[in-house]
Amino acid sequence: MSLKKAGFIIILILLVDQISKIYIKTNFQLGEAVEVFSWFKILFIENEGMAWGAKIPGTHGKLILTVFRLVAIVGIGYWLWSSVQKKAPKVLLWAIALIFAGALGNIIDSVFYGVIFNDSYGQVATLFADEPYGEWLKGKVVDMLYFPLYDGILPNWIPIWGGERFVFFEPVFNIADMAISTGFGLLLVFNKKAFPKTEKSSKK
């Protein structure tokens, strides 16, 4: 895979990711949901940009997270460039390109959304609002894909959790998250192909 092809993949994922986020942000109120199927809903939520909605505590926690992500994306970009130059296996290049695109997609939210959108609480946000909800580098990541494959009460015979409500799969995510997860999935499933061992030049 060439850098041009990797760039095309990255741009395509970024376009789909950002178009979907901007559409949700400018058409849904925070917490609003639309049921597509019983097991798939469009649910608009926002988070600080860490997995499972976690965040770094403190006044500057969000700023620290965004700066860290910016540094990380530079490292991933160099990894991709270096791998292309070394003619690495295609599965590795695909994985890195997906991870890079997904990470960059969520970074765009963190860097810009706080200053181009107003709040989504109780209203539909406006793009390029006069009174944005945040600051540079402190925007929130938009999520909307929700797959509650099972949402019900567990049987009473199940130890500890019996009789309690259980949702599978509960996390809400976006296209960028899907790209990152797919990239890491490729590295796990095709680990030997992505990182082939070089034969020893000499025998004992």
Buried (B, 14 or more C-beta within 10 A) or exposed (E): BEEEBBBEBBEEBBEBBBEBBBEBBEEBEBEBBEEEEEEBBBBBBBBBBBEEBEEBEEEEBBBEBBEEBBEBBEEBBEBBEEBBEEEBBEBBBBBBBBBBBBBBBBBBBBBBBBBBBBBBEEEBBBEEEEEBBBEEBBBBBBBBBBBBEEEEEBEEEEEEEEEEEEEEEEEBBBBBBBBBBBBBEBBEEBEEEBEEEEEEEEEE
